[in-house]
Amino acid sequence: MENIDKFKIERKYETETKTFRIPVPLAEQLEKLAQENNVSVNGLIIQCIKFALDHLS
């Protein structure tokens, strides 16, 4: 979990509501990680997606 330090939650951006289905164990892992780092699950997911897209080859 060393890369979590690279996450910077950005709060000033337009948003659009989307619904995604994810496996329960993944949702639980995200909720735990968000709680441990005092961020919202939504903010964490945004950063996870952004990080993944930025690091695609």
PDB file with SEQRES, HELIX, SHEET and CRYST1 records, atoms N, CA, C and O in Angstrom:
SEQRES   1 A   57  MET GLU ASN ILE ASP LYS PHE LYS ILE GLU ARG LYS TYR          
SEQRES   2 A   57  GLU THR GLU THR LYS THR PHE ARG ILE PRO VAL PRO LEU          
SEQRES   3 A   57  ALA GLU GLN LEU GLU LYS LEU ALA GLN GLU ASN ASN VAL          
SEQRES   4 A   57  SER VAL ASN GLY LEU ILE ILE GLN CYS ILE LYS PHE ALA          
SEQRES   5 A   57  LEU ASP HIS LEU SER                                          
HELIX    1 AA1 GLU A    2  LYS A    6  5                                   5    
HELIX    2 AA2 VAL A   24  GLU A   36  1                                  13    
HELIX    3 AA3 VAL A   41  ASP A   54  1                                  14    
CRYST1    1.000    1.000    1.000  90.00  90.00  90.00 P 1           1          
ATOM      1  N   MET A   1       0.810  -1.198   0.000  1.00  0.00           N  
ATOM      2  CA  MET A   1       0.000   0.000   0.000  1.00  0.00           C  
ATOM      3  C   MET A   1       0.858   1.269   0.000  1.00  0.00           C  
ATOM      4  O   MET A   1       0.389   2.333   0.406  1.00  0.00           O  
ATOM      5  N   GLU A   2       2.098   1.163  -0.448  1.00  0.00           N  
ATOM      6  CA  GLU A   2       3.003   2.320  -0.441  1.00  0.00           C  
ATOM      7  C   GLU A   2       2.508   3.424  -1.371  1.00  0.00           C  
ATOM      8  O   GLU A   2       2.761   4.601  -1.112  1.00  0.00           O  
ATOM      9  N   ASN A   3       1.809   3.069  -2.446  1.00  0.00           N  
ATOM     10  CA  ASN A   3       1.379   4.055  -3.422  1.00  0.00           C  
ATOM     11  C   ASN A   3       0.250   4.938  -2.932  1.00  0.00           C  
ATOM     12  O   ASN A   3      -0.046   5.949  -3.569  1.00  0.00           O  
ATOM     13  N   ILE A   4      -0.390   4.596  -1.826  1.00  0.00           N  
ATOM     14  CA  ILE A   4      -1.488   5.410  -1.318  1.00  0.00           C  
ATOM     15  C   ILE A   4      -0.995   6.813  -0.982  1.00  0.00           C  
ATOM     16  O   ILE A   4      -1.775   7.764  -1.022  1.00  0.00           O  
ATOM     17  N   ASP A   5       0.289   6.955  -0.651  1.00  0.00           N  
ATOM     18  CA  ASP A   5       0.840   8.268  -0.353  1.00  0.00           C  
ATOM     19  C   ASP A   5       0.825   9.183  -1.570  1.00  0.00           C  
ATOM     20  O   ASP A   5       0.891  10.403  -1.419  1.00  0.00           O  
ATOM     21  N   LYS A   6       0.740   8.626  -2.765  1.00  0.00           N  
ATOM     22  CA  LYS A   6       0.723   9.425  -3.993  1.00  0.00           C  
ATOM     23  C   LYS A   6      -0.657   9.983  -4.286  1.00  0.00           C  
ATOM     24  O   LYS A   6      -0.800  10.852  -5.146  1.00  0.00           O  
ATOM     25  N   PHE A   7      -1.692   9.491  -3.576  1.00  0.00           N  
ATOM     26  CA  PHE A   7      -3.045   9.962  -3.800  1.00  0.00           C  
ATOM     27  C   PHE A   7      -3.228  11.339  -3.190  1.00  0.00           C  
ATOM     28  O   PHE A   7      -2.942  11.551  -2.011  1.00  0.00           O  
ATOM     29  N   LYS A   8      -3.703  12.268  -3.994  1.00  0.00           N  
ATOM     30  CA  LYS A   8      -4.056  13.590  -3.520  1.00  0.00           C  
ATOM     31  C   LYS A   8      -5.501  13.815  -3.945  1.00  0.00           C  
ATOM     32  O   LYS A   8      -5.790  13.911  -5.137  1.00  0.00           O  
ATOM     33  N   ILE A   9      -6.394  13.897  -2.994  1.00  0.00           N  
ATOM     34  CA  ILE A   9      -7.804  14.034  -3.307  1.00  0.00           C  
ATOM     35  C   ILE A   9      -8.068  15.465  -3.781  1.00  0.00           C  
ATOM     36  O   ILE A   9      -7.888  16.427  -3.034  1.00  0.00           O  
ATOM     37  N   GLU A  10      -8.498  15.578  -5.034  1.00  0.00           N  
ATOM     38  CA  GLU A  10      -8.844  16.871  -5.604  1.00  0.00           C  
ATOM     39  C   GLU A  10     -10.313  17.116  -5.340  1.00  0.00           C  
ATOM     40  O   GLU A  10     -11.133  16.221  -5.546  1.00  0.00           O  
ATOM     41  N   ARG A  11     -10.659  18.294  -4.893  1.00  0.00           N  
ATOM     42  CA  ARG A  11     -12.037  18.572  -4.518  1.00  0.00           C  
ATOM     43  C   ARG A  11     -12.725  19.566  -5.446  1.00  0.00           C  
ATOM     44  O   ARG A  11     -13.922  19.803  -5.288  1.00  0.00           O  
ATOM     45  N   LYS A  12     -12.023  20.149  -6.397  1.00  0.00           N  
ATOM     46  CA  LYS A  12     -12.624  21.169  -7.247  1.00  0.00           C  
ATOM     47  C   LYS A  12     -12.690  20.673  -8.687  1.00  0.00           C  
ATOM     48  O   LYS A  12     -11.796  20.930  -9.493  1.00  0.00           O  
ATOM     49  N   TYR A  13     -13.754  19.964  -8.987  1.00  0.00           N  
ATOM     50  CA  TYR A  13     -13.975  19.492 -10.335  1.00  0.00           C  
ATOM     51  C   TYR A  13     -15.457  19.224 -10.521  1.00  0.00           C  
ATOM     52  O   TYR A  13     -16.182  18.953  -9.563  1.00  0.00           O  
ATOM     53  N   GLU A  14     -15.898  19.305 -11.777  1.00  0.00           N  
ATOM     54  CA  GLU A  14     -17.288  18.971 -12.063  1.00  0.00           C  
ATOM     55  C   GLU A  14     -17.453  17.472 -11.960  1.00  0.00           C  
ATOM     56  O   GLU A  14     -16.513  16.718 -12.214  1.00  0.00           O  
ATOM     57  N   THR A  15     -18.642  17.038 -11.589  1.00  0.00           N  
ATOM     58  CA  THR A  15     -18.884  15.611 -11.459  1.00  0.00           C  
ATOM     59  C   THR A  15     -20.106  15.195 -12.271  1.00  0.00           C  
ATOM     60  O   THR A  15     -20.952  16.012 -12.634  1.00  0.00           O  
ATOM     61  N   GLU A  16     -20.164  13.925 -12.536  1.00  0.00           N  
ATOM     62  CA  GLU A  16     -21.309  13.308 -13.197  1.00  0.00           C  
ATOM     63  C   GLU A  16     -21.597  12.010 -12.458  1.00  0.00           C  
ATOM     64  O   GLU A  16     -20.678  11.263 -12.121  1.00  0.00           O  
ATOM     65  N   THR A  17     -22.845  11.749 -12.213  1.00  0.00           N  
ATOM     66  CA  THR A  17     -23.213  10.540 -11.484  1.00  0.00           C  
ATOM     67  C   THR A  17     -23.267   9.350 -12.431  1.00  0.00           C  
ATOM     68  O   THR A  17     -23.922   9.395 -13.473  1.00  0.00           O  
ATOM     69  N   LYS A  18     -22.566   8.285 -12.052  1.00  0.00           N  
ATOM     70  CA  LYS A  18     -22.559   7.014 -12.777  1.00  0.00           C  
ATOM     71  C   LYS A  18     -22.752   5.911 -11.750  1.00  0.00           C  
ATOM     72  O   LYS A  18     -22.427   6.082 -10.576  1.00  0.00           O  
ATOM     73  N   THR A  19     -23.278   4.792 -12.192  1.00  0.00           N  
ATOM     74  CA  THR A  19     -23.444   3.639 -11.313  1.00  0.00           C  
ATOM     75  C   THR A  19     -22.601   2.494 -11.839  1.00  0.00           C  
ATOM     76  O   THR A  19     -22.677   2.155 -13.020  1.00  0.00           O  
ATOM     77  N   PHE A  20     -21.794   1.895 -10.967  1.00  0.00           N  
ATOM     78  CA  PHE A  20     -20.949   0.765 -11.330  1.00  0.00           C  
ATOM     79  C   PHE A  20     -21.203  -0.364 -10.340  1.00  0.00           C  
ATOM     80  O   PHE A  20     -21.452  -0.127  -9.158  1.00  0.00           O  
ATOM     81  N   ARG A  21     -21.139  -1.568 -10.830  1.00  0.00           N  
ATOM     82  CA  ARG A  21     -21.245  -2.735  -9.952  1.00  0.00           C  
ATOM     83  C   ARG A  21     -19.852  -3.318  -9.778  1.00  0.00           C  
ATOM     84  O   ARG A  21     -19.137  -3.560 -10.751  1.00  0.00           O  
ATOM     85  N   ILE A  22     -19.481  -3.537  -8.527  1.00  0.00           N  
ATOM     86  CA  ILE A  22     -18.175  -4.130  -8.243  1.00  0.00           C  
ATOM     87  C   ILE A  22     -18.372  -5.276  -7.256  1.00  0.00           C  
ATOM     88  O   ILE A  22     -19.336  -5.281  -6.490  1.00  0.00           O  
ATOM     89  N   PRO A  23     -17.466  -6.237  -7.274  1.00  0.00           N  
ATOM     90  CA  PRO A  23     -17.581  -7.365  -6.343  1.00  0.00           C  
ATOM     91  C   PRO A  23     -17.543  -6.887  -4.884  1.00  0.00           C  
ATOM     92  O   PRO A  23     -16.829  -5.946  -4.539  1.00  0.00           O  
ATOM     93  N   VAL A  24     -18.322  -7.556  -4.052  1.00  0.00           N  
ATOM     94  CA  VAL A  24     -18.417  -7.191  -2.632  1.00  0.00           C  
ATOM     95  C   VAL A  24     -17.043  -7.142  -1.959  1.00  0.00           C  
ATOM     96  O   VAL A  24     -16.775  -6.186  -1.232  1.00  0.00           O  
ATOM     97  N   PRO A  25     -16.154  -8.131  -2.166  1.00  0.00           N  
ATOM     98  CA  PRO A  25     -14.846  -8.053  -1.489  1.00  0.00           C  
ATOM     99  C   PRO A  25     -14.046  -6.810  -1.897  1.00  0.00           C  
ATOM    100  O   PRO A  25     -13.328  -6.240  -1.076  1.00  0.00           O  
ATOM    101  N   LEU A  26     -14.166  -6.393  -3.150  1.00  0.00           N  
ATOM    102  CA  LEU A  26     -13.467  -5.189  -3.601  1.00  0.00           C  
ATOM    103  C   LEU A  26     -14.067  -3.948  -2.943  1.00  0.00           C  
ATOM    104  O   LEU A  26     -13.337  -3.050  -2.523  1.00  0.00           O  
ATOM    105  N   ALA A  27     -15.387  -3.898  -2.855  1.00  0.00           N  
ATOM    106  CA  ALA A  27     -16.055  -2.770  -2.190  1.00  0.00           C  
ATOM    107  C   ALA A  27     -15.628  -2.680  -0.730  1.00  0.00           C  
ATOM    108  O   ALA A  27     -15.367  -1.593  -0.216  1.00  0.00           O  
ATOM    109  N   GLU A  28     -15.560  -3.825  -0.072  1.00  0.00           N  
ATOM    110  CA  GLU A  28     -15.146  -3.844   1.332  1.00  0.00           C  
ATOM    111  C   GLU A  28     -13.705  -3.387   1.494  1.00  0.00           C  
ATOM    112  O   GLU A  28     -13.377  -2.671   2.440  1.00  0.00           O  
ATOM    113  N   GLN A  29     -12.846  -3.802   0.570  1.00  0.00           N  
ATOM    114  CA  GLN A  29     -11.436  -3.399   0.626  1.00  0.00           C  
ATOM    115  C   GLN A  29     -11.309  -1.889   0.414  1.00  0.00           C  
ATOM    116  O   GLN A  29     -10.528  -1.230   1.100  1.00  0.00           O  
ATOM    117  N   LEU A  30     -12.069  -1.344  -0.528  1.00  0.00           N  
ATOM    118  CA  LEU A  30     -12.038   0.097  -0.787  1.00  0.00           C  
ATOM    119  C   LEU A  30     -12.565   0.871   0.421  1.00  0.00           C  
ATOM    120  O   LEU A  30     -11.988   1.891   0.797  1.00  0.00           O  
ATOM    121  N   GLU A  31     -13.640   0.405   1.027  1.00  0.00           N  
ATOM    122  CA  GLU A  31     -14.194   1.074   2.200  1.00  0.00           C  
ATOM    123  C   GLU A  31     -13.199   1.087   3.350  1.00  0.00           C  
ATOM    124  O   GLU A  31     -13.045   2.099   4.034  1.00  0.00           O  
ATOM    125  N   LYS A  32     -12.528  -0.031   3.560  1.00  0.00           N  
ATOM    126  CA  LYS A  32     -11.536  -0.115   4.632  1.00  0.00           C  
ATOM    127  C   LYS A  32     -10.360   0.831   4.364  1.00  0.00           C  
ATOM    128  O   LYS A  32      -9.910   1.542   5.262  1.00  0.00           O  
ATOM    129  N   LEU A  33      -9.873   0.832   3.135  1.00  0.00           N  
ATOM    130  CA  LEU A  33      -8.748   1.692   2.766  1.00  0.00           C  
ATOM    131  C   LEU A  33      -9.116   3.165   2.905  1.00  0.00           C  
ATOM    132  O   LEU A  33      -8.316   3.964   3.392  1.00  0.00           O  
ATOM    133  N   ALA A  34     -10.314   3.521   2.481  1.00  0.00           N  
ATOM    134  CA  ALA A  34     -10.764   4.909   2.600  1.00  0.00           C  
ATOM    135  C   ALA A  34     -10.845   5.324   4.062  1.00  0.00           C  
ATOM    136  O   ALA A  34     -10.400   6.409   4.436  1.00  0.00           O  
ATOM    137  N   GLN A  35     -11.416   4.454   4.884  1.00  0.00           N  
ATOM    138  CA  GLN A  35     -11.543   4.758   6.312  1.00  0.00           C  
ATOM    139  C   GLN A  35     -10.172   4.912   6.970  1.00  0.00           C  
ATOM    140  O   GLN A  35      -9.959   5.827   7.766  1.00  0.00           O  
ATOM    141  N   GLU A  36      -9.251   4.017   6.636  1.00  0.00           N  
ATOM    142  CA  GLU A  36      -7.908   4.072   7.223  1.00  0.00           C  
ATOM    143  C   GLU A  36      -7.159   5.345   6.840  1.00  0.00           C  
ATOM    144  O   GLU A  36      -6.272   5.795   7.565  1.00  0.00           O  
ATOM    145  N   ASN A  37      -7.523   5.921   5.692  1.00  0.00           N  
ATOM    146  CA  ASN A  37      -6.826   7.111   5.204  1.00  0.00           C  
ATOM    147  C   ASN A  37      -7.665   8.381   5.296  1.00  0.00           C  
ATOM    148  O   ASN A  37      -7.303   9.427   4.757  1.00  0.00           O  
ATOM    149  N   ASN A  38      -8.805   8.264   5.999  1.00  0.00           N  
ATOM    150  CA  ASN A  38      -9.666   9.421   6.252  1.00  0.00           C  
ATOM    151  C   ASN A  38     -10.052  10.156   4.967  1.00  0.00           C  
ATOM    152  O   ASN A  38      -9.993  11.384   4.898  1.00  0.00           O  
ATOM    153  N   VAL A  39     -10.445   9.388   3.958  1.00  0.00           N  
ATOM    154  CA  VAL A  39     -10.959   9.947   2.708  1.00  0.00           C  
ATOM    155  C   VAL A  39     -12.284   9.264   2.395  1.00  0.00           C  
ATOM    156  O   VAL A  39     -12.591   8.208   2.946  1.00  0.00           O  
ATOM    157  N   SER A  40     -13.058   9.869   1.516  1.00  0.00           N  
ATOM    158  CA  SER A  40     -14.316   9.243   1.126  1.00  0.00           C  
ATOM    159  C   SER A  40     -14.035   8.096   0.151  1.00  0.00           C  
ATOM    160  O   SER A  40     -13.020   8.092  -0.545  1.00  0.00           O  
ATOM    161  N   VAL A  41     -14.938   7.141   0.116  1.00  0.00           N  
ATOM    162  CA  VAL A  41     -14.807   6.040  -0.838  1.00  0.00           C  
ATOM    163  C   VAL A  41     -14.861   6.607  -2.252  1.00  0.00           C  
ATOM    164  O   VAL A  41     -14.094   6.183  -3.117  1.00  0.00           O  
ATOM    165  N   ASN A  42     -15.747   7.549  -2.494  1.00  0.00           N  
ATOM    166  CA  ASN A  42     -15.859   8.157  -3.812  1.00  0.00           C  
ATOM    167  C   ASN A  42     -14.540   8.812  -4.231  1.00  0.00           C  
ATOM    168  O   ASN A  42     -14.070   8.610  -5.350  1.00  0.00           O  
ATOM    169  N   GLY A  43     -13.956   9.585  -3.338  1.00  0.00           N  
ATOM    170  CA  GLY A  43     -12.674  10.237  -3.643  1.00  0.00           C  
ATOM    171  C   GLY A  43     -11.579   9.222  -3.903  1.00  0.00           C  
ATOM    172  O   GLY A  43     -10.754   9.407  -4.797  1.00  0.00           O  
ATOM    173  N   LEU A  44     -11.570   8.158  -3.129  1.00  0.00           N  
ATOM    174  CA  LEU A  44     -10.571   7.106  -3.314  1.00  0.00           C  
ATOM    175  C   LEU A  44     -10.739   6.434  -4.676  1.00  0.00           C  
ATOM    176  O   LEU A  44      -9.758   6.203  -5.383  1.00  0.00           O  
ATOM    177  N   ILE A  45     -11.974   6.124  -5.039  1.00  0.00           N  
ATOM    178  CA  ILE A  45     -12.224   5.477  -6.325  1.00  0.00           C  
ATOM    179  C   ILE A  45     -11.818   6.380  -7.483  1.00  0.00           C  
ATOM    180  O   ILE A  45     -11.233   5.909  -8.459  1.00  0.00           O  
ATOM    181  N   ILE A  46     -12.119   7.661  -7.387  1.00  0.00           N  
ATOM    182  CA  ILE A  46     -11.701   8.612  -8.427  1.00  0.00           C  
ATOM    183  C   ILE A  46     -10.185   8.582  -8.583  1.00  0.00           C  
ATOM    184  O   ILE A  46      -9.668   8.539  -9.699  1.00  0.00           O  
ATOM    185  N   GLN A  47      -9.486   8.604  -7.470  1.00  0.00           N  
ATOM    186  CA  GLN A  47      -8.032   8.601  -7.529  1.00  0.00           C  
ATOM    187  C   GLN A  47      -7.485   7.274  -8.042  1.00  0.00           C  
ATOM    188  O   GLN A  47      -6.492   7.257  -8.769  1.00  0.00           O  
ATOM    189  N   CYS A  48      -8.115   6.170  -7.677  1.00  0.00           N  
ATOM    190  CA  CYS A  48      -7.693   4.858  -8.193  1.00  0.00           C  
ATOM    191  C   CYS A  48      -7.835   4.800  -9.708  1.00  0.00           C  
ATOM    192  O   CYS A  48      -6.932   4.342 -10.408  1.00  0.00           O  
ATOM    193  N   ILE A  49      -8.971   5.265 -10.207  1.00  0.00           N  
ATOM    194  CA  ILE A  49      -9.204   5.248 -11.649  1.00  0.00           C  
ATOM    195  C   ILE A  49      -8.210   6.161 -12.355  1.00  0.00           C  
ATOM    196  O   ILE A  49      -7.618   5.779 -13.365  1.00  0.00           O  
ATOM    197  N   LYS A  50      -8.027   7.367 -11.823  1.00  0.00           N  
ATOM    198  CA  LYS A  50      -7.082   8.313 -12.431  1.00  0.00           C  
ATOM    199  C   LYS A  50      -5.669   7.738 -12.435  1.00  0.00           C  
ATOM    200  O   LYS A  50      -4.965   7.827 -13.440  1.00  0.00           O  
ATOM    201  N   PHE A  51      -5.254   7.152 -11.321  1.00  0.00           N  
ATOM    202  CA  PHE A  51      -3.922   6.555 -11.217  1.00  0.00           C  
ATOM    203  C   PHE A  51      -3.757   5.448 -12.250  1.00  0.00           C  
ATOM    204  O   PHE A  51      -2.738   5.384 -12.937  1.00  0.00           O  
ATOM    205  N   ALA A  52      -4.761   4.572 -12.361  1.00  0.00           N  
ATOM    206  CA  ALA A  52      -4.693   3.467 -13.322  1.00  0.00           C  
ATOM    207  C   ALA A  52      -4.609   3.992 -14.755  1.00  0.00           C  
ATOM    208  O   ALA A  52      -3.793   3.511 -15.542  1.00  0.00           O  
ATOM    209  N   LEU A  53      -5.438   4.967 -15.098  1.00  0.00           N  
ATOM    210  CA  LEU A  53      -5.425   5.514 -16.452  1.00  0.00           C  
ATOM    211  C   LEU A  53      -4.116   6.230 -16.769  1.00  0.00           C  
ATOM    212  O   LEU A  53      -3.606   6.133 -17.885  1.00  0.00           O  
ATOM    213  N   ASP A  54      -3.580   6.940 -15.798  1.00  0.00           N  
ATOM    214  CA  ASP A  54      -2.293   7.633 -16.000  1.00  0.00           C  
ATOM    215  C   ASP A  54      -1.128   6.668 -16.179  1.00  0.00           C  
ATOM    216  O   ASP A  54      -0.102   7.041 -16.747  1.00  0.00           O  
ATOM    217  N   HIS A  55      -1.272   5.430 -15.701  1.00  0.00           N  
ATOM    218  CA  HIS A  55      -0.160   4.486 -15.754  1.00  0.00           C  
ATOM    219  C   HIS A  55      -0.377   3.354 -16.750  1.00  0.00           C  
ATOM    220  O   HIS A  55       0.349   2.360 -16.730  1.00  0.00           O  
ATOM    221  N   LEU A  56      -1.368   3.500 -17.615  1.00  0.00           N  
ATOM    222  CA  LEU A  56      -1.530   2.517 -18.681  1.00  0.00           C  
ATOM    223  C   LEU A  56      -0.427   2.740 -19.709  1.00  0.00           C  
ATOM    224  O   LEU A  56      -0.057   3.879 -19.992  1.00  0.00           O  
ATOM    225  N   SER A  57       0.092   1.655 -20.262  1.00  0.00           N  
ATOM    226  CA  SER A  57       1.168   1.853 -21.247  1.00  0.00           C  
ATOM    227  C   SER A  57       0.650   2.048 -22.634  1.00  0.00           C  
ATOM    228  O   SER A  57       1.434   2.226 -23.566  1.00  0.00           O  
TER     229      SER A  57                                                      
END                                                                             
